[in-house]
Amino acid sequence: MNAGRTARERARAELTDEIKTAARQQLATVGAEALSLRAISRELGMVSSALYRYFASRDELLTALIIDAYDALGAAAEAAPTGDDPVDDWIAVYAAVRDWARANPQEYALIYGSPISGYQAPQATVQPASRVPLLLLGLLQRAQESGRLVTPADAPSPSGALAQQTEVLVALAPDVPPAVLVRTVIVWTQLFGMLSFELFGQLVGSMDPADEFFASASRQMAAFVGLS
């Protein structure tokens, strides 16, 4: 009985992976807006009713793909080489994020591209999406503890609504000054702005290829948050 259940579970997992692989191929050809469970079922030689036993809707399949993409990005960043220099560690994480994005442009566009009409990401996507930010916050926390994080003199302490919004980050990195946490969000958004410019061709004719630009910007952003 147990062996039979294991075999069924294994077969279900394999077919689930095939469905998601076909969906990723659709992302590359027609984009997330046109993702179709019926088209995927035809591609796999399945009746559409059988596919709906694996994913009840387009949105459920999108959520699975989004979670996979965030987890893959998180795993790539967490595998970045680390050492005793927080600046080098910061740059290594940024480089790992860029390498993943360049190797997986469709998955990058799925999680950091244009919103998908009619789709609302559920709570289940939050934890996977938090892996890289939590990694960077942990790096800053360790740098603060070792004396390698110095709040820039021109970094204002947040007040009003911004101070309230920063409290969620304070809970995650309690020793990191709020002024630094605000700057961390600034450089986090700048990271994906640079990646989007690179992947979507906006650097052609200026900073293309972007290797040296990205390395320089990564180091400047480390300094911007106060790493030394």
C-alpha positions, 0 to 999 in steps of 0.5 A: 500500500505504501509503495503504491501511494509512493508510486502515485505521488511520484507520478503526480510530481513528475506530471506536475513538473511537466506541466510547469515546464510547458507553462514556462515554455509558454511564458517564453513564447506568449508571455504570462498574460496569454498563459493557457491551461488548455494550450498546455494540456494540448501540448502534453497530450492531456484532456483539459479536465485532467490538467485541472486536477493538478492546477485548478486555474490559471492563477493557481499555476501562475502562483506555482511558477512564481513561487518556483522562480522566487525560490530559485532566485533565493537559492542562487543568492544564498549560494553566493560565496561569502567570507570575512568582508561584508562588502565582497559578500554584498557584491557576491549576492548582487552578482548571483541575483544578476546571473540568475536573472540573465539565465532565466529572463522569463522567470525574472519577468514573471516576478519583476515584470509588468503586473498580470491582468486579473492576477493577485499574488496570494500570501504563499508567495511572500516567504519565497519573495523574502529570501533575498531581502532577508539574506541582505538584512542578515548580512547587514546585521552581522556587519553591524555586530562586527563594526563593519556597518557605519550609518552614513552621515547624510542618511536621515532617520525616518520619521512619520509614516516612513518610520512606521513602515520601517518598523517591519524591517527593524523587527528583522534586523533589530541592530541595524539603524532605521536610516540604513534600513531605509537605504537598504530598500532604496538599493533593493529597488535600484538593483531590480531597476538595473536588471530590468534595464539590462534584460529589457534592452534599455542599456543598449548604446550606453552601458552595454555590456553591463558587467563593469557598470553592474560591478561598480554600482554594486560596490557603490550601493554597498557604500550607500548603506554604510558597509565598509 
